[in-house]
Every structure is written in C-alpha cells, then in structure tokens.
C-alpha cells in the first residue's frame, strides 16, 4: 500500500490516514478523486488538522473520514451519487460564497453536497475550513469574576468617655 502524504503529519493518526487512503482507493472514480482533492484542500487550509475515522456501523463498517482541530470541522460522507461534507457548527459560519447547499433548515449543522461534475471553489472552501477552525479554537470567554461584596460603611461609634466633673 502506498504511504499517505498525510500519514507524515505529526497531528494526524497515521492509522486513520492509512484507513482513509484505503477507503479512497476502494471507492475509485469521481468520488475518490473529489474526496482526495477536498482532503488536500483541508490540509492546505489547516496544516494542524487531525484526520480520524469515526462512526463505524454495520451499514458502514469502514467508518467515515473526519477532520478536526479543537473540535470537529467536517465529515466526508460518500454516497452512490454524491459526497456530503457536513460541518456540525456550519450554521455559525459565514458562508459568503454560498457553498452550503444542504441541511440548511437546522440551527446547527450545514452541508455541501457535491455531485459528479460539480466543482468546488478552492479559495472559498479553504476560507470555510479556516473559519470552522477559528470557531473551534476561539477562546472561551472567561467567567466574569463575581463582584466583590460592597464594603458597608460601618462607622464605629467612638465611645464617649464619661465626663468628669
């Protein structure tokens, strides 16, 4: 088996990269070519991306290629007639180029469905990947410090000394 260029990445599990390589080789055709190109664009957009294979099930024992950095960026699902790239936090991403064309009704995820012959704008796609990484790695706002209790003005009453006299 040919060693994957992505297996050399220090942030990607070599086993996952090899599994994705094997999935792409078995897939063949336009879906393999398209998903391979998407994979390369993801790595160009974020050299620190982590490749994983998740969600193995009886209907898909090979699992699904996933890319993450500080959280899941997107998944690469393959179907007979399309490739679906699902961004779990896609609704929070600005999509100026209008790449999202699926799962638009929800309030969390968005997806890009690619069919044979479709082209994907590389610059816009990489911008979307970078935005997803930025969203995942954005510093969580620090908890506001609890306000200090207001000091009560406790005036001590001076004891009057008894008058002598």
Buried (B, 14 or more C-beta within 10 A) or exposed (E): EEEBEBBEBEEBBBEBBBBBBBBBEEBEEBBBEBBBBBBEBBBEBBEEBBBBBEEEEEEEEBBBBBBBBBEBBBBBBBEEEBBBBBBBBBBBBEBEEEBBEBBEEEEEBBBBBBEEEEEBEBEBBBBBBBBBBEBBEEEEEEEEEEEEEEEEEEEEEEEEEEEEE
